[in-house]
């Protein structure tokens, strides 16, 4: 997920001296706006997926894995 060039242990005992601080989900908005798809594992915005019942419990699926069903009238 991160491209860390320096992975050696420094003299102070710390690793990853070039790693950026913070979360990879900064700037997305508030908390809870992304969910991990149970099928592909990618984090998607909640509006880009749906909750489906799978193995008798509600799971999040992104629209790439389970496209929305179009209802014809």
PyMOL Python script that loads the backbone (N, CA, C, O; Angstrom):
from pymol import cmd

cmd.read_pdbstr("""\
ATOM      1  N   UNK A   1       0.824  -1.183   0.000  1.00  0.00           N
ATOM      2  CA  UNK A   1       0.000   0.000   0.000  1.00  0.00           C
ATOM      3  C   UNK A   1       0.870   1.248   0.000  1.00  0.00           C
ATOM      4  O   UNK A   1       0.593   2.192  -0.739  1.00  0.00           O
ATOM      5  N   UNK A   2       1.906   1.266   0.809  1.00  0.00           N
ATOM      6  CA  UNK A   2       2.814   2.394   0.840  1.00  0.00           C
ATOM      7  C   UNK A   2       4.080   2.026   0.107  1.00  0.00           C
ATOM      8  O   UNK A   2       4.494   0.866   0.117  1.00  0.00           O
ATOM      9  N   UNK A   3       4.696   2.994  -0.525  1.00  0.00           N
ATOM     10  CA  UNK A   3       5.953   2.780  -1.208  1.00  0.00           C
ATOM     11  C   UNK A   3       7.057   3.336  -0.321  1.00  0.00           C
ATOM     12  O   UNK A   3       7.452   4.493  -0.471  1.00  0.00           O
ATOM     13  N   UNK A   4       7.552   2.528   0.592  1.00  0.00           N
ATOM     14  CA  UNK A   4       8.579   2.959   1.530  1.00  0.00           C
ATOM     15  C   UNK A   4       9.943   2.558   0.992  1.00  0.00           C
ATOM     16  O   UNK A   4      10.238   1.372   0.841  1.00  0.00           O
ATOM     17  N   UNK A   5      10.770   3.553   0.705  1.00  0.00           N
ATOM     18  CA  UNK A   5      12.093   3.269   0.178  1.00  0.00           C
ATOM     19  C   UNK A   5      13.045   2.854   1.287  1.00  0.00           C
ATOM     20  O   UNK A   5      13.905   2.000   1.072  1.00  0.00           O
ATOM     21  N   UNK A   6      12.907   3.439   2.458  1.00  0.00           N
ATOM     22  CA  UNK A   6      13.800   3.145   3.571  1.00  0.00           C
ATOM     23  C   UNK A   6      13.097   2.236   4.573  1.00  0.00           C
ATOM     24  O   UNK A   6      12.136   2.643   5.225  1.00  0.00           O
ATOM     25  N   UNK A   7      13.582   1.010   4.688  1.00  0.00           N
ATOM     26  CA  UNK A   7      12.981   0.087   5.637  1.00  0.00           C
ATOM     27  C   UNK A   7      14.007  -0.421   6.642  1.00  0.00           C
ATOM     28  O   UNK A   7      13.736  -1.382   7.363  1.00  0.00           O
ATOM     29  N   UNK A   8      15.168   0.198   6.703  1.00  0.00           N
ATOM     30  CA  UNK A   8      16.189  -0.209   7.654  1.00  0.00           C
ATOM     31  C   UNK A   8      15.907   0.394   9.023  1.00  0.00           C
ATOM     32  O   UNK A   8      15.299   1.458   9.135  1.00  0.00           O
ATOM     33  N   UNK A   9      16.353  -0.295  10.050  1.00  0.00           N
ATOM     34  CA  UNK A   9      16.179   0.216  11.407  1.00  0.00           C
ATOM     35  C   UNK A   9      17.241   1.284  11.655  1.00  0.00           C
ATOM     36  O   UNK A   9      18.431   1.050  11.445  1.00  0.00           O
ATOM     37  N   UNK A  10      16.797   2.458  12.103  1.00  0.00           N
ATOM     38  CA  UNK A  10      17.728   3.560  12.333  1.00  0.00           C
ATOM     39  C   UNK A  10      18.437   3.372  13.678  1.00  0.00           C
ATOM     40  O   UNK A  10      18.156   2.426  14.412  1.00  0.00           O
ATOM     41  N   UNK A  11      19.353   4.281  13.984  1.00  0.00           N
ATOM     42  CA  UNK A  11      20.107   4.208  15.227  1.00  0.00           C
ATOM     43  C   UNK A  11      19.209   4.390  16.457  1.00  0.00           C
ATOM     44  O   UNK A  11      19.536   3.910  17.542  1.00  0.00           O
ATOM     45  N   UNK A  12      18.086   5.079  16.288  1.00  0.00           N
ATOM     46  CA  UNK A  12      17.168   5.291  17.406  1.00  0.00           C
ATOM     47  C   UNK A  12      16.233   4.103  17.611  1.00  0.00           C
ATOM     48  O   UNK A  12      15.478   4.071  18.582  1.00  0.00           O
ATOM     49  N   UNK A  13      16.276   3.131  16.709  1.00  0.00           N
ATOM     50  CA  UNK A  13      15.425   1.957  16.829  1.00  0.00           C
ATOM     51  C   UNK A  13      14.116   2.072  16.085  1.00  0.00           C
ATOM     52  O   UNK A  13      13.286   1.165  16.153  1.00  0.00           O
ATOM     53  N   UNK A  14      13.909   3.179  15.368  1.00  0.00           N
ATOM     54  CA  UNK A  14      12.676   3.376  14.624  1.00  0.00           C
ATOM     55  C   UNK A  14      12.827   2.870  13.200  1.00  0.00           C
ATOM     56  O   UNK A  14      13.929   2.845  12.650  1.00  0.00           O
ATOM     57  N   UNK A  15      11.710   2.469  12.608  1.00  0.00           N
ATOM     58  CA  UNK A  15      11.707   2.054  11.209  1.00  0.00           C
ATOM     59  C   UNK A  15      10.890   3.039  10.393  1.00  0.00           C
ATOM     60  O   UNK A  15      10.173   3.875  10.942  1.00  0.00           O
ATOM     61  N   UNK A  16      11.006   2.933   9.091  1.00  0.00           N
ATOM     62  CA  UNK A  16      10.195   3.720   8.159  1.00  0.00           C
ATOM     63  C   UNK A  16      10.326   5.213   8.417  1.00  0.00           C
ATOM     64  O   UNK A  16       9.332   5.895   8.667  1.00  0.00           O
ATOM     65  N   UNK A  17      11.544   5.714   8.358  1.00  0.00           N
ATOM     66  CA  UNK A  17      11.759   7.134   8.609  1.00  0.00           C
ATOM     67  C   UNK A  17      11.181   7.991   7.492  1.00  0.00           C
ATOM     68  O   UNK A  17      10.965   9.186   7.697  1.00  0.00           O
ATOM     69  N   UNK A  18      10.922   7.423   6.314  1.00  0.00           N
ATOM     70  CA  UNK A  18      10.381   8.217   5.212  1.00  0.00           C
ATOM     71  C   UNK A  18       8.863   8.104   5.108  1.00  0.00           C
ATOM     72  O   UNK A  18       8.269   8.705   4.213  1.00  0.00           O
ATOM     73  N   UNK A  19       8.226   7.355   5.994  1.00  0.00           N
ATOM     74  CA  UNK A  19       6.784   7.162   5.941  1.00  0.00           C
ATOM     75  C   UNK A  19       6.063   8.434   6.346  1.00  0.00           C
ATOM     76  O   UNK A  19       6.454   9.104   7.302  1.00  0.00           O
ATOM     77  N   UNK A  20       5.003   8.764   5.610  1.00  0.00           N
ATOM     78  CA  UNK A  20       4.225   9.964   5.909  1.00  0.00           C
ATOM     79  C   UNK A  20       3.309   9.714   7.102  1.00  0.00           C
ATOM     80  O   UNK A  20       2.839   8.597   7.316  1.00  0.00           O
ATOM     81  N   UNK A  21       3.067  10.761   7.867  1.00  0.00           N
ATOM     82  CA  UNK A  21       2.157  10.677   9.002  1.00  0.00           C
ATOM     83  C   UNK A  21       0.719  10.730   8.517  1.00  0.00           C
ATOM     84  O   UNK A  21       0.434  11.286   7.456  1.00  0.00           O
ATOM     85  N   UNK A  22      -0.164  10.163   9.277  1.00  0.00           N
ATOM     86  CA  UNK A  22      -1.583  10.274   8.988  1.00  0.00           C
ATOM     87  C   UNK A  22      -2.158   9.031   8.344  1.00  0.00           C
ATOM     88  O   UNK A  22      -1.486   8.011   8.196  1.00  0.00           O
ATOM     89  N   UNK A  23      -3.395   9.142   7.973  1.00  0.00           N
ATOM     90  CA  UNK A  23      -4.154   8.043   7.396  1.00  0.00           C
ATOM     91  C   UNK A  23      -4.204   8.170   5.884  1.00  0.00           C
ATOM     92  O   UNK A  23      -4.195   9.284   5.362  1.00  0.00           O
ATOM     93  N   UNK A  24      -4.257   7.041   5.163  1.00  0.00           N
ATOM     94  CA  UNK A  24      -4.418   7.129   3.711  1.00  0.00           C
ATOM     95  C   UNK A  24      -5.809   7.601   3.304  1.00  0.00           C
ATOM     96  O   UNK A  24      -6.043   7.877   2.128  1.00  0.00           O
ATOM     97  N   UNK A  25      -6.737   7.698   4.258  1.00  0.00           N
ATOM     98  CA  UNK A  25      -8.100   8.117   3.970  1.00  0.00           C
ATOM     99  C   UNK A  25      -8.361   9.566   4.357  1.00  0.00           C
ATOM    100  O   UNK A  25      -9.520   9.960   4.490  1.00  0.00           O
ATOM    101  N   UNK A  26      -7.316  10.370   4.542  1.00  0.00           N
ATOM    102  CA  UNK A  26      -7.503  11.777   4.877  1.00  0.00           C
ATOM    103  C   UNK A  26      -8.101  12.506   3.685  1.00  0.00           C
ATOM    104  O   UNK A  26      -7.789  12.203   2.533  1.00  0.00           O
ATOM    105  N   UNK A  27      -8.949  13.455   3.974  1.00  0.00           N
ATOM    106  CA  UNK A  27      -9.543  14.263   2.919  1.00  0.00           C
ATOM    107  C   UNK A  27     -10.767  13.635   2.291  1.00  0.00           C
ATOM    108  O   UNK A  27     -11.381  14.250   1.420  1.00  0.00           O
ATOM    109  N   UNK A  28     -11.149  12.433   2.697  1.00  0.00           N
ATOM    110  CA  UNK A  28     -12.333  11.790   2.142  1.00  0.00           C
ATOM    111  C   UNK A  28     -13.587  12.388   2.741  1.00  0.00           C
ATOM    112  O   UNK A  28     -14.636  12.412   2.096  1.00  0.00           O
ATOM    113  N   UNK A  29     -13.491  12.860   3.943  1.00  0.00           N
ATOM    114  CA  UNK A  29     -14.651  13.421   4.632  1.00  0.00           C
ATOM    115  C   UNK A  29     -14.611  12.993   6.074  1.00  0.00           C
ATOM    116  O   UNK A  29     -13.544  12.904   6.682  1.00  0.00           O
ATOM    117  N   UNK A  30     -15.778  12.728   6.617  1.00  0.00           N
ATOM    118  CA  UNK A  30     -15.858  12.279   8.000  1.00  0.00           C
ATOM    119  C   UNK A  30     -15.524  10.807   8.119  1.00  0.00           C
ATOM    120  O   UNK A  30     -15.166  10.158   7.136  1.00  0.00           O
ATOM    121  N   UNK A  31     -15.639  10.300   9.296  1.00  0.00           N
ATOM    122  CA  UNK A  31     -15.348   8.894   9.514  1.00  0.00           C
ATOM    123  C   UNK A  31     -16.514   8.034   9.049  1.00  0.00           C
ATOM    124  O   UNK A  31     -17.665   8.468   9.090  1.00  0.00           O
ATOM    125  N   UNK A  32     -16.225   6.843   8.617  1.00  0.00           N
ATOM    126  CA  UNK A  32     -17.270   5.912   8.214  1.00  0.00           C
ATOM    127  C   UNK A  32     -17.781   6.105   6.812  1.00  0.00           C
ATOM    128  O   UNK A  32     -18.782   5.490   6.442  1.00  0.00           O
ATOM    129  N   UNK A  33     -17.132   6.941   6.006  1.00  0.00           N
ATOM    130  CA  UNK A  33     -17.608   7.142   4.647  1.00  0.00           C
ATOM    131  C   UNK A  33     -17.083   6.102   3.682  1.00  0.00           C
ATOM    132  O   UNK A  33     -17.610   5.969   2.578  1.00  0.00           O
ATOM    133  N   UNK A  34     -16.048   5.355   4.072  1.00  0.00           N
ATOM    134  CA  UNK A  34     -15.544   4.290   3.210  1.00  0.00           C
ATOM    135  C   UNK A  34     -15.760   2.950   3.897  1.00  0.00           C
ATOM    136  O   UNK A  34     -15.756   2.843   5.123  1.00  0.00           O
ATOM    137  N   UNK A  35     -15.947   1.936   3.065  1.00  0.00           N
ATOM    138  CA  UNK A  35     -16.072   0.578   3.562  1.00  0.00           C
ATOM    139  C   UNK A  35     -15.261  -0.332   2.662  1.00  0.00           C
ATOM    140  O   UNK A  35     -15.025  -0.012   1.497  1.00  0.00           O
ATOM    141  N   UNK A  36     -14.842  -1.445   3.190  1.00  0.00           N
ATOM    142  CA  UNK A  36     -14.077  -2.423   2.441  1.00  0.00           C
ATOM    143  C   UNK A  36     -15.030  -3.429   1.813  1.00  0.00           C
ATOM    144  O   UNK A  36     -15.887  -3.992   2.495  1.00  0.00           O
ATOM    145  N   UNK A  37     -14.879  -3.655   0.512  1.00  0.00           N
ATOM    146  CA  UNK A  37     -15.719  -4.614  -0.193  1.00  0.00           C
ATOM    147  C   UNK A  37     -15.333  -6.022   0.249  1.00  0.00           C
ATOM    148  O   UNK A  37     -14.149  -6.350   0.322  1.00  0.00           O
ATOM    149  N   UNK A  38     -16.324  -6.846   0.540  1.00  0.00           N
ATOM    150  CA  UNK A  38     -16.065  -8.196   1.021  1.00  0.00           C
ATOM    151  C   UNK A  38     -15.509  -9.081  -0.084  1.00  0.00           C
ATOM    152  O   UNK A  38     -14.850 -10.078   0.210  1.00  0.00           O
ATOM    153  N   UNK A  39     -15.755  -8.745  -1.349  1.00  0.00           N
ATOM    154  CA  UNK A  39     -15.310  -9.592  -2.456  1.00  0.00           C
ATOM    155  C   UNK A  39     -13.923  -9.211  -2.962  1.00  0.00           C
ATOM    156  O   UNK A  39     -13.054 -10.074  -3.083  1.00  0.00           O
ATOM    157  N   UNK A  40     -13.701  -7.926  -3.259  1.00  0.00           N
ATOM    158  CA  UNK A  40     -12.411  -7.521  -3.835  1.00  0.00           C
ATOM    159  C   UNK A  40     -11.464  -6.920  -2.804  1.00  0.00           C
ATOM    160  O   UNK A  40     -10.255  -6.890  -3.031  1.00  0.00           O
ATOM    161  N   UNK A  41     -11.987  -6.438  -1.669  1.00  0.00           N
ATOM    162  CA  UNK A  41     -11.147  -5.905  -0.610  1.00  0.00           C
ATOM    163  C   UNK A  41     -10.774  -4.442  -0.751  1.00  0.00           C
ATOM    164  O   UNK A  41     -10.107  -3.901   0.130  1.00  0.00           O
ATOM    165  N   UNK A  42     -11.180  -3.778  -1.831  1.00  0.00           N
ATOM    166  CA  UNK A  42     -10.867  -2.365  -2.013  1.00  0.00           C
ATOM    167  C   UNK A  42     -11.768  -1.513  -1.145  1.00  0.00           C
ATOM    168  O   UNK A  42     -12.928  -1.850  -0.909  1.00  0.00           O
ATOM    169  N   UNK A  43     -11.219  -0.399  -0.669  1.00  0.00           N
ATOM    170  CA  UNK A  43     -12.013   0.551   0.098  1.00  0.00           C
ATOM    171  C   UNK A  43     -12.727   1.470  -0.887  1.00  0.00           C
ATOM    172  O   UNK A  43     -12.097   2.094  -1.741  1.00  0.00           O
ATOM    173  N   UNK A  44     -14.027   1.545  -0.760  1.00  0.00           N
ATOM    174  CA  UNK A  44     -14.866   2.379  -1.635  1.00  0.00           C
ATOM    175  C   UNK A  44     -15.738   3.282  -0.766  1.00  0.00           C
ATOM    176  O   UNK A  44     -16.001   2.988   0.400  1.00  0.00           O
ATOM    177  N   UNK A  45     -16.173   4.375  -1.357  1.00  0.00           N
ATOM    178  CA  UNK A  45     -17.158   5.203  -0.667  1.00  0.00           C
ATOM    179  C   UNK A  45     -18.452   4.419  -0.529  1.00  0.00           C
ATOM    180  O   UNK A  45     -18.776   3.584  -1.372  1.00  0.00           O
ATOM    181  N   UNK A  46     -19.179   4.691   0.529  1.00  0.00           N
ATOM    182  CA  UNK A  46     -20.416   3.938   0.769  1.00  0.00           C
ATOM    183  C   UNK A  46     -21.440   4.157  -0.326  1.00  0.00           C
ATOM    184  O   UNK A  46     -22.258   3.278  -0.598  1.00  0.00           O
ATOM    185  N   UNK A  47     -21.402   5.321  -0.958  1.00  0.00           N
ATOM    186  CA  UNK A  47     -22.365   5.575  -2.033  1.00  0.00           C
ATOM    187  C   UNK A  47     -22.004   4.836  -3.315  1.00  0.00           C
ATOM    188  O   UNK A  47     -22.809   4.797  -4.246  1.00  0.00           O
ATOM    189  N   UNK A  48     -20.806   4.245  -3.383  1.00  0.00           N
ATOM    190  CA  UNK A  48     -20.382   3.476  -4.550  1.00  0.00           C
ATOM    191  C   UNK A  48     -20.520   1.976  -4.316  1.00  0.00           C
ATOM    192  O   UNK A  48     -19.794   1.178  -4.909  1.00  0.00           O
ATOM    193  N   UNK A  49     -21.446   1.604  -3.458  1.00  0.00           N
ATOM    194  CA  UNK A  49     -21.672   0.189  -3.177  1.00  0.00           C
ATOM    195  C   UNK A  49     -23.004  -0.016  -2.498  1.00  0.00           C
ATOM    196  O   UNK A  49     -23.789   0.917  -2.331  1.00  0.00           O
ATOM    197  N   UNK A  50     -23.241  -1.245  -2.111  1.00  0.00           N
ATOM    198  CA  UNK A  50     -24.505  -1.583  -1.473  1.00  0.00           C
ATOM    199  C   UNK A  50     -24.276  -2.661  -0.423  1.00  0.00           C
ATOM    200  O   UNK A  50     -23.286  -3.392  -0.458  1.00  0.00           O
ATOM    201  N   UNK A  51     -25.212  -2.740   0.506  1.00  0.00           N
ATOM    202  CA  UNK A  51     -25.186  -3.769   1.525  1.00  0.00           C
ATOM    203  C   UNK A  51     -26.084  -4.908   1.060  1.00  0.00           C
ATOM    204  O   UNK A  51     -27.275  -4.710   0.815  1.00  0.00           O
ATOM    205  N   UNK A  52     -25.506  -6.103   0.940  1.00  0.00           N
ATOM    206  CA  UNK A  52     -26.260  -7.296   0.544  1.00  0.00           C
ATOM    207  C   UNK A  52     -26.119  -8.334   1.642  1.00  0.00           C
ATOM    208  O   UNK A  52     -25.117  -8.362   2.357  1.00  0.00           O
ATOM    209  N   UNK A  53     -27.118  -9.181   1.774  1.00  0.00           N
ATOM    210  CA  UNK A  53     -27.064 -10.264   2.741  1.00  0.00           C
ATOM    211  C   UNK A  53     -26.238 -11.397   2.138  1.00  0.00           C
ATOM    212  O   UNK A  53     -26.558 -11.906   1.064  1.00  0.00           O
ATOM    213  N   UNK A  54     -25.175 -11.785   2.839  1.00  0.00           N
ATOM    214  CA  UNK A  54     -24.271 -12.842   2.382  1.00  0.00           C
ATOM    215  C   UNK A  54     -23.929 -13.704   3.589  1.00  0.00           C
ATOM    216  O   UNK A  54     -23.466 -13.192   4.608  1.00  0.00           O
ATOM    217  N   UNK A  55     -24.155 -15.007   3.480  1.00  0.00           N
ATOM    218  CA  UNK A  55     -23.954 -15.937   4.587  1.00  0.00           C
ATOM    219  C   UNK A  55     -24.728 -15.494   5.830  1.00  0.00           C
ATOM    220  O   UNK A  55     -24.238 -15.562   6.958  1.00  0.00           O
ATOM    221  N   UNK A  56     -25.938 -15.046   5.578  1.00  0.00           N
ATOM    222  CA  UNK A  56     -26.904 -14.640   6.604  1.00  0.00           C
ATOM    223  C   UNK A  56     -26.436 -13.456   7.455  1.00  0.00           C
ATOM    224  O   UNK A  56     -26.844 -13.323   8.608  1.00  0.00           O
ATOM    225  N   UNK A  57     -25.585 -12.601   6.891  1.00  0.00           N
ATOM    226  CA  UNK A  57     -25.230 -11.359   7.581  1.00  0.00           C
ATOM    227  C   UNK A  57     -25.002 -10.276   6.538  1.00  0.00           C
ATOM    228  O   UNK A  57     -24.547 -10.574   5.434  1.00  0.00           O
ATOM    229  N   UNK A  58     -25.308  -9.032   6.864  1.00  0.00           N
ATOM    230  CA  UNK A  58     -25.158  -7.950   5.887  1.00  0.00           C
ATOM    231  C   UNK A  58     -23.685  -7.645   5.622  1.00  0.00           C
ATOM    232  O   UNK A  58     -22.905  -7.439   6.551  1.00  0.00           O
ATOM    233  N   UNK A  59     -23.317  -7.621   4.341  1.00  0.00           N
ATOM    234  CA  UNK A  59     -21.946  -7.341   3.920  1.00  0.00           C
ATOM    235  C   UNK A  59     -21.963  -6.242   2.865  1.00  0.00           C
ATOM    236  O   UNK A  59     -22.955  -6.062   2.160  1.00  0.00           O
ATOM    237  N   UNK A  60     -20.849  -5.505   2.762  1.00  0.00           N
ATOM    238  CA  UNK A  60     -20.738  -4.431   1.783  1.00  0.00           C
ATOM    239  C   UNK A  60     -20.103  -4.979   0.510  1.00  0.00           C
ATOM    240  O   UNK A  60     -19.063  -5.636   0.562  1.00  0.00           O
ATOM    241  N   UNK A  61     -20.733  -4.706  -0.638  1.00  0.00           N
ATOM    242  CA  UNK A  61     -20.211  -5.034  -1.955  1.00  0.00           C
ATOM    243  C   UNK A  61     -20.135  -3.756  -2.770  1.00  0.00           C
ATOM    244  O   UNK A  61     -21.091  -2.982  -2.800  1.00  0.00           O
ATOM    245  N   UNK A  62     -19.003  -3.526  -3.432  1.00  0.00           N
ATOM    246  CA  UNK A  62     -18.899  -2.346  -4.303  1.00  0.00           C
ATOM    247  C   UNK A  62     -19.645  -2.635  -5.609  1.00  0.00           C
ATOM    248  O   UNK A  62     -19.935  -3.789  -5.924  1.00  0.00           O
ATOM    249  N   UNK A  63     -19.947  -1.586  -6.357  1.00  0.00           N
ATOM    250  CA  UNK A  63     -20.689  -1.747  -7.596  1.00  0.00           C
ATOM    251  C   UNK A  63     -19.845  -2.391  -8.688  1.00  0.00           C
ATOM    252  O   UNK A  63     -20.398  -2.852  -9.687  1.00  0.00           O
ATOM    253  N   UNK A  64     -18.514  -2.439  -8.528  1.00  0.00           N
ATOM    254  CA  UNK A  64     -17.687  -3.153  -9.494  1.00  0.00           C
ATOM    255  C   UNK A  64     -17.887  -4.666  -9.365  1.00  0.00           C
ATOM    256  O   UNK A  64     -17.863  -5.381 -10.366  1.00  0.00           O
ATOM    257  N   UNK A  65     -18.080  -5.145  -8.155  1.00  0.00           N
ATOM    258  CA  UNK A  65     -18.270  -6.581  -7.918  1.00  0.00           C
ATOM    259  C   UNK A  65     -19.721  -7.008  -8.106  1.00  0.00           C
ATOM    260  O   UNK A  65     -19.990  -8.062  -8.681  1.00  0.00           O
ATOM    261  N   UNK A  66     -20.637  -6.208  -7.632  1.00  0.00           N
ATOM    262  CA  UNK A  66     -22.071  -6.503  -7.761  1.00  0.00           C
ATOM    263  C   UNK A  66     -22.760  -5.267  -8.314  1.00  0.00           C
ATOM    264  O   UNK A  66     -23.161  -4.390  -7.550  1.00  0.00           O
ATOM    265  N   UNK A  67     -22.905  -5.183  -9.648  1.00  0.00           N
ATOM    266  CA  UNK A  67     -23.557  -4.003 -10.222  1.00  0.00           C
ATOM    267  C   UNK A  67     -25.004  -3.897  -9.743  1.00  0.00           C
ATOM    268  O   UNK A  67     -25.656  -4.906  -9.475  1.00  0.00           O
ATOM    269  N   UNK A  68     -25.499  -2.653  -9.637  1.00  0.00           N
ATOM    270  CA  UNK A  68     -26.881  -2.489  -9.194  1.00  0.00           C
ATOM    271  C   UNK A  68     -27.856  -3.062 -10.222  1.00  0.00           C
ATOM    272  O   UNK A  68     -27.635  -2.967 -11.430  1.00  0.00           O
ATOM    273  N   UNK A  69     -28.927  -3.651  -9.725  1.00  0.00           N
ATOM    274  CA  UNK A  69     -29.947  -4.239 -10.592  1.00  0.00           C
ATOM    275  C   UNK A  69     -30.853  -3.134 -11.096  1.00  0.00           C
ATOM    276  O   UNK A  69     -31.405  -2.372 -10.303  1.00  0.00           O
ATOM    277  N   UNK A  70     -31.011  -3.039 -12.409  1.00  0.00           N
ATOM    278  CA  UNK A  70     -31.884  -2.027 -12.989  1.00  0.00           C
ATOM    279  C   UNK A  70     -33.303  -2.566 -13.024  1.00  0.00           C
ATOM    280  O   UNK A  70     -33.557  -3.644 -13.560  1.00  0.00           O
ATOM    281  N   UNK A  71     -34.221  -1.807 -12.449  1.00  0.00           N
ATOM    282  CA  UNK A  71     -35.614  -2.198 -12.396  1.00  0.00           C
ATOM    283  C   UNK A  71     -36.342  -1.498 -13.523  1.00  0.00           C
ATOM    284  O   UNK A  71     -36.352  -0.270 -13.602  1.00  0.00           O
ATOM    285  N   UNK A  72     -36.962  -2.297 -14.406  1.00  0.00           N
ATOM    286  CA  UNK A  72     -37.740  -1.718 -15.510  1.00  0.00           C
ATOM    287  C   UNK A  72     -39.172  -1.535 -15.055  1.00  0.00           C
ATOM    288  O   UNK A  72     -39.729  -2.379 -14.353  1.00  0.00           O
ATOM    289  N   UNK A  73     -39.766  -0.418 -15.464  1.00  0.00           N
ATOM    290  CA  UNK A  73     -41.150  -0.135 -15.073  1.00  0.00           C
ATOM    291  C   UNK A  73     -42.082  -0.386 -16.211  1.00  0.00           C
ATOM    292  O   UNK A  73     -43.291  -0.203 -16.072  1.00  0.00           O
TER     293      UNK A  73
END
""", "prot")
cmd.dss("prot")
cmd.show_as("cartoon", "prot")
cmd.util.cbc("prot")
cmd.orient("prot")
